[in-house]
Amino acid sequence: MKQVIGTWLRMVFGMVVLALPAWGGEPDQIPAAASDKEQTVFQVADTNADGKVTCVEMAEDVCRAAFLKIDKDGDKVITWEEWADVDKQPGARERFAAMDKNKDAKITIFEFSETARKSLNVNETFRALDRDENGTLSSDEYSGRPHFKILSVQF
């Protein structure tokens, strides 16, 4: 069951990430400097406010973005109805139930992230974005995040 959930989550992350805005074009066409909006996105991802985004911070940001896309009404939980809108495959109810650890018919960001982090592999994308290869992403490097669909085969 864990493998099925993991495979399905990679598919959902692919759909969610593809829905994120992108500049279009190829990775080498990423703008040199981040805009104000991109700087805000960077600051949200930089959870410890050290001016760098680590691979762990990036994974958390991707989980958060996916959760927010699925949580259509913005009430900070995913209901069965919201889940059913994105998971149209057989076994959707079982996947929902597996993530709903406390069995309250709602998936919190913590429940979602716990399952997602086990399946999510952002390492390849992180390495591609880390142009200076220093193990962290600057604001300018992180502005390439919408190119996940181009950079990562993991999603």
DSSP file (Angstrom, degrees, kcal/mol; ACC not computed):
  #  RESIDUE AA STRUCTURE BP1 BP2  ACC     N-H-->O    O-->H-N    N-H-->O    O-->H-N    TCO  KAPPA ALPHA  PHI   PSI    X-CA   Y-CA   Z-CA
    1    1 A M     >        0   0    0      0, 0.0     4,-2.5     0, 0.0     5,-0.2   0.000 360.0 360.0 360.0 -40.1    0.0    0.0    0.0
    2    2 A K  H  >  +     0   0    0      1,-0.2     4,-2.6     2,-0.2     5,-0.2   0.894 360.0  50.3 -60.5 -39.5    2.9    2.4    0.8
    3    3 A Q  H  > S+     0   0    0      2,-0.2     4,-2.6     1,-0.2    -1,-0.2   0.900 110.1  49.9 -66.0 -39.7    4.3    1.9   -2.7
    4    4 A V  H  > S+     0   0    0      2,-0.2     4,-2.5     1,-0.2    -2,-0.2   0.920 112.2  47.4 -63.8 -44.2    0.9    2.6   -4.3
    5    5 A I  H  X S+     0   0    0     -4,-2.5     4,-2.9     2,-0.2    -2,-0.2   0.922 112.5  50.2 -62.9 -43.9    0.5    5.8   -2.2
    6    6 A G  H  X S+     0   0    0     -4,-2.6     4,-2.1     2,-0.2    -2,-0.2   0.919 111.8  46.8 -61.1 -45.3    4.1    6.9   -3.1
    7    7 A T  H  X S+     0   0    0     -4,-2.6     4,-1.6     1,-0.2    -1,-0.2   0.920 114.3  47.8 -62.4 -44.0    3.6    6.3   -6.8
    8    8 A W  H  X S+     0   0    0     -4,-2.5     4,-2.5     1,-0.2    -2,-0.2   0.908 109.2  53.3 -64.9 -41.7    0.3    8.1   -6.7
    9    9 A L  H  X S+     0   0    0     -4,-2.9     4,-3.2     1,-0.2     5,-0.2   0.893 105.7  53.6 -62.5 -39.3    1.8   11.0   -4.8
   10   10 A R  H  X S+     0   0    0     -4,-2.1     4,-1.8     1,-0.2    -1,-0.2   0.896 110.1  48.7 -60.8 -37.5    4.5   11.4   -7.4
   11   11 A M  H  X S+     0   0    0     -4,-1.6     4,-2.1     2,-0.2    -2,-0.2   0.927 112.6  47.1 -65.9 -45.4    1.8   11.6  -10.0
   12   12 A V  H  X S+     0   0    0     -4,-2.5     4,-3.1     1,-0.2     5,-0.2   0.914 110.4  52.2 -64.2 -42.7   -0.2   14.2   -8.0
   13   13 A F  H  X S+     0   0    0     -4,-3.2     4,-3.2     1,-0.2     5,-0.3   0.895 107.8  53.3 -60.8 -37.5    2.9   16.3   -7.4
   14   14 A G  H  X S+     0   0    0     -4,-1.8     4,-2.2    -5,-0.2    -1,-0.2   0.930 111.8  44.4 -60.4 -45.0    3.5   16.2  -11.1
   15   15 A M  H  X S+     0   0    0     -4,-2.1     4,-1.1     2,-0.2    -2,-0.2   0.922 117.1  45.2 -65.5 -43.6    0.0   17.5  -11.8
   16   16 A V  H  X S+     0   0    0     -4,-3.1     4,-0.6     2,-0.2     3,-0.4   0.930 114.2  47.5 -67.2 -45.9    0.3   20.1   -9.0
   17   17 A V  H >< S+     0   0    0     -4,-3.2     3,-1.1     1,-0.3    -1,-0.2   0.889 108.9  54.6 -65.3 -38.1    3.7   21.3  -10.0
   18   18 A L  H 3< S+     0   0    0     -4,-2.2    -1,-0.3    -5,-0.3    -2,-0.2   0.792 104.6  56.4 -63.7 -25.5    2.7   21.5  -13.7
   19   19 A A  H 3< S+     0   0    0     -4,-1.1    -1,-0.3    -3,-0.4    -2,-0.2   0.638  86.0  99.7 -80.4 -14.0   -0.2   23.8  -12.5
   20   20 A L  S << S-     0   0    0     -3,-1.1    -3,-0.0    -4,-0.6    45,-0.0  -0.432  90.2 -93.8 -70.0 148.0    2.3   26.2  -10.9
   21   21 A P        -     0   0    0      0, 0.0     2,-0.3     0, 0.0    -1,-0.1  -0.308  47.5-172.9 -63.2 144.7    3.0   29.3  -13.0
   22   22 A A        -     0   0    0     -3,-0.1     3,-0.1     1,-0.1   122,-0.1  -0.957  33.0-133.7-136.3 155.5    6.1   29.0  -15.2
   23   23 A W        -     0   0    0     -2,-0.3    -1,-0.1     1,-0.2     2,-0.1   0.704  50.3-134.5 -79.0 -19.0    7.9   31.5  -17.4
   24   24 A G        +     0   0    0      1,-0.2    -1,-0.2   122,-0.1     5,-0.1  -0.200  60.5  75.3  86.4 173.2    8.1   29.0  -20.2
   25   25 A G  S    S-     0   0    0     -3,-0.1    -1,-0.2    -2,-0.1    -2,-0.0  -0.309  88.1 -40.6  83.1-168.0   11.1   28.2  -22.3
   26   26 A E    >   -     0   0    0      1,-0.1     3,-2.5    -2,-0.1     4,-0.1  -0.532  57.3-102.5 -96.9 162.6   14.1   26.2  -21.3
   27   27 A P  G >  S+     0   0    0      0, 0.0     3,-1.6     0, 0.0    -1,-0.1   0.809 119.3  62.0 -55.7 -31.9   16.0   26.2  -18.0
   28   28 A D  G 3  S+     0   0    0      1,-0.3    -3,-0.0     0, 0.0     0, 0.0   0.543  94.6  64.8 -74.2  -2.5   18.8   28.3  -19.5
   29   29 A Q  G <  S+     0   0    0     -3,-2.5    -1,-0.3    -5,-0.1     3,-0.1   0.239  70.2 130.8 -99.4  12.0   16.2   31.0  -20.0
   30   30 A I  S <  S-     0   0    0     -3,-1.6   114,-0.1     1,-0.1    -5,-0.0  -0.461  70.8-101.1 -63.8 132.5   15.5   31.5  -16.3
   31   31 A P        -     0   0    0      0, 0.0    -1,-0.1     0, 0.0   112,-0.1  -0.217  22.9-130.3 -57.3 146.5   15.7   35.2  -15.5
   32   32 A A  S    S+     0   0    0      1,-0.1     2,-0.4    -3,-0.1   111,-0.1   0.850  89.7  37.5 -68.5 -35.7   19.0   36.3  -13.9
   33   33 A A  S    S-     0   0    0    110,-0.1     2,-0.2   108,-0.0    -1,-0.1  -0.928  86.0-116.6-122.7 144.2   17.3   38.2  -11.0
   34   34 A A        -     0   0    0     -2,-0.4   106,-0.1     1,-0.1   105,-0.0  -0.538  27.3-130.3 -78.3 140.2   14.2   37.3   -9.0
   35   35 A S     >  -     0   0    0     -2,-0.2     4,-2.6     1,-0.1     5,-0.2  -0.219  34.1 -95.0 -76.0 175.3   11.2   39.6   -9.2
   36   36 A D  H  > S+     0   0    0      2,-0.2     4,-2.1     1,-0.2     5,-0.1   0.911 128.4  49.5 -59.3 -42.7    9.4   40.9   -6.0
   37   37 A K  H  > S+     0   0    0      1,-0.2     4,-2.2     2,-0.2    -1,-0.2   0.927 112.3  47.1 -63.0 -44.5    6.9   38.0   -6.3
   38   38 A E  H  > S+     0   0    0      1,-0.2     4,-2.5     2,-0.2    -1,-0.2   0.867 109.3  54.7 -65.3 -35.7    9.7   35.5   -6.8
   39   39 A Q  H  X S+     0   0    0     -4,-2.6     4,-2.5     2,-0.2    -1,-0.2   0.896 107.9  49.8 -63.9 -39.6   11.6   37.0   -3.8
   40   40 A T  H  X S+     0   0    0     -4,-2.1     4,-2.1     2,-0.2    -2,-0.2   0.915 110.2  49.9 -64.1 -43.2    8.4   36.5   -1.7
   41   41 A V  H  X S+     0   0    0     -4,-2.2     4,-2.0     1,-0.2    -2,-0.2   0.907 111.4  50.0 -60.3 -42.3    8.2   32.9   -2.8
   42   42 A F  H  X S+     0   0    0     -4,-2.5     4,-2.4     1,-0.2    -2,-0.2   0.928 108.5  51.6 -61.7 -46.0   11.9   32.5   -1.9
   43   43 A Q  H  < S+     0   0    0     -4,-2.5     6,-0.2     1,-0.2    -1,-0.2   0.857 108.5  51.4 -62.3 -36.0   11.3   34.0    1.6
   44   44 A V  H  < S+     0   0    0     -4,-2.1    -1,-0.2     1,-0.2    -2,-0.2   0.910 112.8  45.5 -66.0 -41.5    8.4   31.6    2.3
   45   45 A A  H  < S+     0   0    0     -4,-2.0     2,-2.1     1,-0.2    -2,-0.2   0.838  97.2  75.8 -70.0 -32.8   10.6   28.6    1.3
   46   46 A D    ><  +     0   0    0     -4,-2.4     3,-1.9     1,-0.2    -1,-0.2  -0.510  63.8 173.2 -80.0  75.3   13.6   29.9    3.3
   47   47 A T  T 3  S+     0   0    0     -2,-2.1    -1,-0.2     1,-0.3     6,-0.1   0.744  74.6  45.7 -64.1 -26.6   12.0   28.9    6.6
   48   48 A N  T 3  S-     0   0    0      4,-0.2    -1,-0.3    -3,-0.2    -2,-0.1   0.382 103.6-130.6 -97.5   5.8   15.0   29.7    8.8
   49   49 A A    <   +     0   0    0     -3,-1.9    -2,-0.1    -6,-0.2     4,-0.1   0.822  64.0 134.3  53.8  39.7   15.5   33.1    7.0
   50   50 A D  S    S-     0   0    0      2,-0.4    -1,-0.1     0, 0.0     3,-0.1   0.367  78.4-107.1 -97.8   5.6   19.3   32.5    6.4
   51   51 A G  S    S+     0   0    0      1,-0.2     2,-0.3    -5,-0.2    88,-0.3   0.571  92.5  85.9  83.5   8.5   19.1   33.7    2.8
   52   52 A K        -     0   0    0     86,-0.1     2,-0.5    -9,-0.1    -2,-0.4  -0.983  66.2-140.6-139.4 149.0   19.5   30.2    1.4
   53   53 A V  B     -A  137   0A   0     84,-2.1    84,-2.4    -2,-0.3     2,-0.1  -0.960  19.8-156.3-112.1 123.4   17.1   27.4    0.6
   54   54 A T     >  -     0   0    0     -2,-0.5     4,-2.4    82,-0.2     5,-0.2  -0.378  33.8-102.7 -86.9 171.6   18.3   23.9    1.4
   55   55 A C  H  > S+     0   0    0     80,-0.4     4,-2.3     2,-0.2     5,-0.2   0.881 124.3  52.0 -61.6 -38.6   17.0   20.7   -0.3
   56   56 A V  H  > S+     0   0    0      2,-0.2     4,-2.3     1,-0.2    -1,-0.2   0.926 109.8  48.3 -64.3 -44.9   14.9   20.0    2.8
   57   57 A E  H  > S+     0   0    0      1,-0.2     4,-2.3     2,-0.2    -2,-0.2   0.894 111.0  51.3 -62.6 -39.0   13.4   23.5    2.7
   58   58 A M  H  X S+     0   0    0     -4,-2.4     4,-2.4     2,-0.2    -1,-0.2   0.917 109.1  50.1 -64.5 -42.7   12.6   23.1   -1.0
   59   59 A A  H  X S+     0   0    0     -4,-2.3     4,-2.4     1,-0.2    -2,-0.2   0.913 111.3  49.1 -61.8 -42.4   10.9   19.7   -0.3
   60   60 A E  H  X S+     0   0    0     -4,-2.3     4,-2.5     1,-0.2    -1,-0.2   0.895 110.7  50.9 -63.0 -39.5    8.8   21.3    2.4
   61   61 A D  H  X S+     0   0    0     -4,-2.3     4,-2.7     2,-0.2    -2,-0.2   0.895 109.4  49.8 -65.9 -40.1    7.9   24.1    0.1
   62   62 A V  H  X S+     0   0    0     -4,-2.4     4,-2.5     2,-0.2    -2,-0.2   0.916 111.7  49.1 -64.2 -42.8    6.8   21.7   -2.7
   63   63 A C  H  X S+     0   0    0     -4,-2.4     4,-2.7     2,-0.2    -2,-0.2   0.931 112.3  48.4 -60.4 -45.4    4.7   19.8   -0.2
   64   64 A R  H  X S+     0   0    0     -4,-2.5     4,-2.6     2,-0.2    -2,-0.2   0.921 111.7  48.9 -61.9 -45.1    3.1   23.1    1.1
   65   65 A A  H  X S+     0   0    0     -4,-2.7     4,-1.8     2,-0.2    -1,-0.2   0.906 112.7  48.0 -62.9 -41.9    2.4   24.2   -2.5
   66   66 A A  H  X S+     0   0    0     -4,-2.5     4,-1.9     2,-0.2    -2,-0.2   0.926 111.5  50.4 -64.0 -44.5    0.8   20.9   -3.4
   67   67 A F  H  X S+     0   0    0     -4,-2.7     4,-2.6     1,-0.2    -2,-0.2   0.929 110.1  49.7 -59.0 -46.5   -1.3   20.9   -0.3
   68   68 A L  H  < S+     0   0    0     -4,-2.6    -1,-0.2     1,-0.2    -2,-0.2   0.844 108.8  52.8 -64.5 -33.9   -2.5   24.5   -1.0
   69   69 A K  H  < S+     0   0    0     -4,-1.8    -1,-0.2    -5,-0.2    -2,-0.2   0.883 113.7  42.8 -67.0 -38.0   -3.5   23.5   -4.6
   70   70 A I  H  < S+     0   0    0     -4,-1.9     2,-2.2     1,-0.2    -2,-0.2   0.866  98.9  75.1 -76.4 -36.5   -5.5   20.6   -3.3
   71   71 A D    ><  +     0   0    0     -4,-2.6     3,-1.3     1,-0.2    -1,-0.2  -0.502  64.3 174.2 -76.9  76.3   -7.1   22.5   -0.5
   72   72 A K  T 3  S+     0   0    0     -2,-2.2    -1,-0.2     1,-0.3     6,-0.1   0.819  72.5  46.3 -58.2 -38.1   -9.5   24.5   -2.8
   73   73 A D  T 3  S-     0   0    0      4,-0.2    -1,-0.3    -3,-0.2    -2,-0.1   0.500 103.0-128.0 -89.8  -1.9  -11.5   26.2    0.0
   74   74 A G    <   +     0   0    0     -3,-1.3    -2,-0.1    -6,-0.2     4,-0.1   0.720  65.7 133.9  69.9  22.3   -8.4   27.3    1.9
   75   75 A D  S    S-     0   0    0      2,-0.3    -1,-0.1     1,-0.0     3,-0.1   0.333  76.2-111.8 -88.7   9.6   -9.6   25.9    5.3
   76   76 A K  S    S+     0   0    0      1,-0.2    33,-0.5    -5,-0.2     2,-0.3   0.647  89.5  83.5  71.0  18.1   -6.2   24.2    5.9
   77   77 A V  E    S-B  108   0B   0     31,-0.2     2,-0.6    32,-0.1    -2,-0.3  -0.985  72.9-129.8-141.6 152.6   -7.5   20.7    5.6
   78   78 A I  E     -B  107   0B   0     29,-2.5    29,-2.3    -2,-0.3     2,-0.1  -0.918  27.0-159.5-102.2 121.2   -8.1   18.4    2.6
   79   79 A T  E  >  -B  106   0B   0     -2,-0.6     4,-2.6    27,-0.2     5,-0.2  -0.446  33.8-102.9 -90.6 169.2  -11.6   16.9    2.6
   80   80 A W  H  > S+     0   0    0     25,-0.5     4,-3.1     1,-0.2     5,-0.2   0.904 122.8  54.4 -57.9 -41.4  -12.6   13.8    0.8
   81   81 A E  H  > S+     0   0    0      1,-0.2     4,-1.1     2,-0.2    -1,-0.2   0.912 110.2  45.4 -62.1 -43.0  -14.3   15.9   -1.8
   82   82 A E  H  > S+     0   0    0      2,-0.2     4,-0.7     1,-0.2     3,-0.2   0.901 114.5  49.1 -66.3 -40.2  -11.2   18.0   -2.5
   83   83 A W  H >X S+     0   0    0     -4,-2.6     4,-2.7     1,-0.2     3,-1.3   0.923 106.9  54.9 -63.9 -44.3   -9.1   14.8   -2.6
   84   84 A A  H 3< S+     0   0    0     -4,-3.1    -1,-0.2     1,-0.3    -2,-0.2   0.772  98.7  64.2 -62.6 -25.9  -11.6   13.2   -5.1
   85   85 A D  H 3< S+     0   0    0     -4,-1.1    -1,-0.3    -3,-0.2    -2,-0.2   0.804 116.6  26.9 -67.1 -28.6  -11.1   16.2   -7.4
   86   86 A V  H << S+     0   0    0     -3,-1.3     2,-0.8    -4,-0.7    -2,-0.2   0.707 116.3  60.5-106.1 -25.3   -7.5   15.3   -7.9
   87   87 A D     <  +     0   0    0     -4,-2.7    -1,-0.2    -5,-0.1     5,-0.1  -0.828  51.0 154.1-108.3  96.2   -7.4   11.6   -7.3
   88   88 A K        +     0   0    0     -2,-0.8    -1,-0.1    -3,-0.1     3,-0.1   0.256  41.0 107.5-103.7  10.6   -9.6    9.9   -9.9
   89   89 A Q  S >  S-     0   0    0      1,-0.1     3,-1.2    -3,-0.1    -2,-0.0  -0.520  84.0 -86.9 -87.4 155.6   -7.8    6.6   -9.9
   90   90 A P  T 3  S+     0   0    0      0, 0.0    -1,-0.1     0, 0.0    -2,-0.1  -0.335 116.0  35.4 -55.6 141.3   -9.1    3.4   -8.4
   91   91 A G  T 3> S+     0   0    0     -3,-0.1     4,-2.2    -4,-0.0     5,-0.2   0.542  74.0 133.2  90.3   8.4   -8.2    3.2   -4.7
   92   92 A A  H <> S+     0   0    0     -3,-1.2     4,-2.5     1,-0.2     5,-0.2   0.910  72.0  50.5 -59.2 -44.1   -8.6    7.0   -4.1
   93   93 A R  H  > S+     0   0    0      1,-0.2     4,-2.6     2,-0.2    -1,-0.2   0.883 109.7  51.1 -64.3 -36.4  -10.6    6.5   -0.9
   94   94 A E  H  > S+     0   0    0      2,-0.2     4,-2.3     1,-0.2    -1,-0.2   0.895 110.1  49.2 -67.2 -39.5   -8.0    4.1    0.5
   95   95 A R  H  X S+     0   0    0     -4,-2.2     4,-1.6     2,-0.2    -2,-0.2   0.906 111.8  49.2 -65.4 -40.5   -5.2    6.5   -0.2
   96   96 A F  H  X S+     0   0    0     -4,-2.5     4,-1.7     1,-0.2     3,-0.3   0.945 112.2  48.0 -60.7 -48.0   -7.2    9.3    1.5
   97   97 A A  H  < S+     0   0    0     -4,-2.6    -2,-0.2     1,-0.2    -1,-0.2   0.866 107.4  56.3 -62.8 -36.8   -7.8    7.0    4.5
   98   98 A A  H  < S+     0   0    0     -4,-2.3    -1,-0.2     1,-0.2    -2,-0.2   0.854 111.0  43.6 -65.9 -33.8   -4.1    6.0    4.7
   99   99 A M  H  < S+     0   0    0     -4,-1.6     2,-2.1    -3,-0.3    -1,-0.2   0.775  94.4  82.9 -80.1 -26.4   -3.1    9.7    5.0
  100  100 A D    ><  +     0   0    0     -4,-1.7     3,-1.4     1,-0.2    -1,-0.2  -0.517  59.2 173.2 -79.7  78.4   -5.8   10.5    7.5
  101  101 A K  T 3  S+     0   0    0     -2,-2.1    -1,-0.2     1,-0.3     6,-0.1   0.838  74.7  43.0 -60.5 -38.7   -3.9    9.2   10.5
  102  102 A N  T 3  S-     0   0    0      4,-0.2    -1,-0.3    -3,-0.2    -2,-0.1   0.391 104.0-128.7 -92.9   5.4   -6.3   10.4   13.2
  103  103 A K    <   +     0   0    0     -3,-1.4    -2,-0.1    -6,-0.2     4,-0.1   0.847  65.6 133.7  55.1  42.3   -9.4    9.2   11.1
  104  104 A D  S    S-     0   0    0      2,-0.4    -1,-0.1     0, 0.0     3,-0.1   0.243  78.3-109.5-102.2  12.4  -11.2   12.6   11.4
  105  105 A A  S    S+     0   0    0      1,-0.2   -25,-0.5    -5,-0.1     2,-0.3   0.717  91.6  93.0  67.3  23.5  -12.1   12.6    7.6
  106  106 A K  E     -B   79   0B   0    -27,-0.1     2,-0.6   -26,-0.1    -2,-0.4  -0.995  65.7-142.9-143.2 143.1   -9.7   15.5    7.0
  107  107 A I  E     -B   78   0B   0    -29,-2.3   -29,-2.5    -2,-0.3    -7,-0.1  -0.937  18.9-156.3-108.2 119.1   -6.0   15.5    6.0
  108  108 A T  E  >  -B   77   0B   0     -2,-0.6     4,-2.7   -31,-0.2     5,-0.2  -0.375  33.8-104.2 -83.1 169.2   -4.0   18.2    7.6
  109  109 A I  H  > S+     0   0    0    -33,-0.5     4,-3.0     1,-0.2     5,-0.2   0.848 123.6  54.7 -62.2 -32.3   -0.8   19.6    6.1
  110  110 A F  H  > S+     0   0    0      2,-0.2     4,-2.2     1,-0.2    -1,-0.2   0.926 110.2  44.3 -67.6 -44.0    1.1   17.5    8.7
  111  111 A E  H  > S+     0   0    0      2,-0.2     4,-1.6     1,-0.2    -2,-0.2   0.924 117.2  46.5 -64.7 -43.5   -0.6   14.3    7.7
  112  112 A F  H  X S+     0   0    0     -4,-2.7     4,-2.9     1,-0.2    -2,-0.2   0.943 114.0  47.0 -62.6 -49.5   -0.2   15.1    4.0
  113  113 A S  H  X S+     0   0    0     -4,-3.0     4,-3.1     1,-0.2     5,-0.3   0.863 106.0  58.7 -64.5 -37.1    3.5   16.1    4.3
  114  114 A E  H  X S+     0   0    0     -4,-2.2     4,-0.8    -5,-0.2    -1,-0.2   0.930 114.9  36.4 -58.4 -45.6    4.4   13.0    6.4
  115  115 A T  H  X S+     0   0    0     -4,-1.6     4,-0.8     2,-0.2     3,-0.5   0.915 117.9  51.4 -72.4 -43.4    3.2   10.8    3.6
  116  116 A A  H >X S+     0   0    0     -4,-2.9     4,-2.6     1,-0.2     3,-1.2   0.901 103.5  56.8 -63.8 -42.5    4.5   13.0    0.8
  117  117 A R  H 3< S+     0   0    0     -4,-3.1    -1,-0.2     1,-0.3    -2,-0.2   0.809 102.2  57.0 -61.2 -29.2    8.0   13.4    2.2
  118  118 A K  H 3< S+     0   0    0     -4,-0.8    -1,-0.3    -3,-0.5    -2,-0.2   0.778 118.9  31.4 -70.2 -25.5    8.4    9.6    2.1
  119  119 A S  H << S+     0   0    0     -3,-1.2     2,-0.3    -4,-0.8    -2,-0.2   0.664  97.5  97.8-104.5 -22.6    7.7    9.6   -1.6
  120  120 A L     <  -     0   0    0     -4,-2.6     2,-0.5    -5,-0.1    35,-0.1  -0.515  44.8-177.3 -78.9 131.7    9.0   12.9   -2.8
  121  121 A N        +     0   0    0     -2,-0.3     4,-0.2     1,-0.1     3,-0.2  -0.893  16.5 157.6-129.1 102.2   12.5   13.1   -4.3
  122  122 A V     >  +     0   0    0     -2,-0.5     4,-3.2     1,-0.1     5,-0.2   0.359  44.6 104.6-102.7   4.4   13.6   16.6   -5.2
  123  123 A N  H  > S+     0   0    0      1,-0.2     4,-2.6     2,-0.2     5,-0.2   0.895  80.4  47.2 -56.0 -46.8   17.3   15.8   -5.2
  124  124 A E  H  > S+     0   0    0      1,-0.2     4,-1.9     2,-0.2    -1,-0.2   0.920 115.7  45.0 -63.2 -44.0   17.7   15.8   -9.0
  125  125 A T  H  > S+     0   0    0     -4,-0.2     4,-2.3     2,-0.2    -2,-0.2   0.918 111.6  53.0 -65.6 -43.3   15.8   19.0   -9.4
  126  126 A F  H  X S+     0   0    0     -4,-3.2     4,-2.0     1,-0.2    -2,-0.2   0.935 109.3  49.0 -57.3 -47.3   17.7   20.7   -6.5
  127  127 A R  H  < S+     0   0    0     -4,-2.6    -1,-0.2    -5,-0.2    -2,-0.2   0.886 110.5  51.2 -61.3 -38.6   21.0   19.8   -8.1
  128  128 A A  H  < S+     0   0    0     -4,-1.9    -1,-0.2     1,-0.2    -2,-0.2   0.877 112.8  45.1 -67.0 -37.1   19.9   21.2  -11.4
  129  129 A L  H  < S+     0   0    0     -4,-2.3     2,-2.3     1,-0.2    -1,-0.2   0.786  92.9  83.9 -75.4 -27.6   18.8   24.5   -9.8
  130  130 A D    ><  +     0   0    0     -4,-2.0     3,-1.6    -5,-0.2    -1,-0.2  -0.474  56.5 169.9 -78.2  74.6   22.0   24.8   -7.7
  131  131 A R  T 3  S+     0   0    0     -2,-2.3    -1,-0.2     1,-0.3     6,-0.1   0.811  75.4  46.1 -62.1 -33.3   24.0   26.4  -10.5
  132  132 A D  T 3  S-     0   0    0      4,-0.2    -1,-0.3    -3,-0.2    -2,-0.1   0.451 103.1-134.3 -90.2   1.5   26.9   27.3   -8.3
  133  133 A E    <   +     0   0    0     -3,-1.6    -2,-0.1    -6,-0.2     4,-0.1   0.829  62.3 133.2  53.9  40.8   26.9   23.8   -6.8
  134  134 A N  S    S-     0   0    0      2,-0.4    -1,-0.1     0, 0.0     3,-0.1   0.362  77.4-107.7-101.1   5.3   27.2   25.1   -3.2
  135  135 A G  S    S+     0   0    0      1,-0.2   -80,-0.4    -5,-0.1     2,-0.3   0.487  93.1  73.5  85.0   2.6   24.5   22.8   -1.7
  136  136 A T  S    S-     0   0    0    -82,-0.1     2,-0.5   -81,-0.1    -2,-0.4  -0.947  75.7-121.4-139.9 162.8   22.0   25.7   -1.2
  137  137 A L  B     -A   53   0A   0    -84,-2.4   -84,-2.1    -2,-0.3     2,-0.1  -0.915  18.2-149.9-110.0 130.2   19.8   27.8   -3.5
  138  138 A S     >  -     0   0    0     -2,-0.5     4,-3.0   -86,-0.2     5,-0.2  -0.329  39.0 -96.3 -79.7 173.4   20.0   31.6   -3.7
  139  139 A S  H  > S+     0   0    0    -88,-0.3     4,-1.3     1,-0.2    -1,-0.1   0.915 127.1  49.9 -57.8 -44.0   17.0   33.6   -4.5
  140  140 A D  H  4 S+     0   0    0      1,-0.2    -1,-0.2     2,-0.2     4,-0.2   0.908 113.0  45.5 -64.0 -41.8   18.1   33.8   -8.1
  141  141 A E  H >4 S+     0   0    0      1,-0.2     3,-1.7     2,-0.2    -2,-0.2   0.913 110.8  53.4 -66.9 -41.4   18.6   30.0   -8.3
  142  142 A Y  H >< S+     0   0    0     -4,-3.0     3,-2.3     1,-0.3    -1,-0.2   0.749  90.5  75.7 -67.4 -22.3   15.3   29.3   -6.5
  143  143 A S  T 3< S+     0   0    0     -4,-1.3    -1,-0.3     1,-0.3    -2,-0.2   0.652  85.5  66.3 -64.3 -12.0   13.4   31.5   -9.1
  144  144 A G  T X   +     0   0    0     -3,-1.7     3,-2.3    -4,-0.2    -1,-0.3   0.442  69.5 105.3 -83.8  -0.1   13.9   28.5  -11.4
  145  145 A R  G X   +     0   0    0     -3,-2.3     3,-1.6     1,-0.3    -1,-0.2   0.817  65.8  65.7 -53.7 -37.8   11.6   26.4   -9.3
  146  146 A P  G >  S+     0   0    0      0, 0.0     3,-0.6     0, 0.0    -1,-0.3   0.662  86.6  75.0 -62.1  -9.8    8.6   26.5  -11.7
  147  147 A H  G X>  +     0   0    0     -3,-2.3     4,-2.8     1,-0.2     3,-2.0   0.265  57.1 114.9 -84.5  13.6   10.7   24.6  -14.2
  148  148 A F  H <> S+     0   0    0     -3,-1.6     4,-2.5     1,-0.3    -1,-0.2   0.882  71.4  60.0 -47.3 -41.6   10.2   21.3  -12.2
  149  149 A K  H <4 S+     0   0    0     -3,-0.6    -1,-0.3     1,-0.2    -2,-0.1   0.775 114.5  35.2 -62.4 -25.2    8.3   20.0  -15.1
  150  150 A I  H <4 S+     0   0    0     -3,-2.0    -2,-0.2    -4,-0.1    -1,-0.2   0.832 122.6  42.6 -91.8 -39.8   11.4   20.4  -17.3
  151  151 A L  H  < S+     0   0    0     -4,-2.8     2,-0.5     1,-0.1    -2,-0.2   0.733 106.1  56.6 -85.4 -24.4   14.1   19.6  -14.8
  152  152 A S     <  -     0   0    0     -4,-2.5     3,-0.2    -5,-0.3    -1,-0.1  -0.929  39.2-179.0-124.0 127.9   12.9   16.6  -12.9
  153  153 A V  S    S+     0   0    0     -2,-0.5    -1,-0.1     1,-0.2    -4,-0.0   0.528  81.3  79.2 -89.1  -8.9   11.8   13.2  -14.1
  154  154 A Q              0   0    0      1,-0.3    -1,-0.2   -33,-0.1  -140,-0.1   0.782 360.0 360.0 -69.1 -26.8   11.1   12.3  -10.5
  155  155 A F              0   0    0     -3,-0.2    -1,-0.3    -7,-0.2  -141,-0.1   0.420 360.0 360.0 -93.9 360.0    7.7   14.1  -10.6
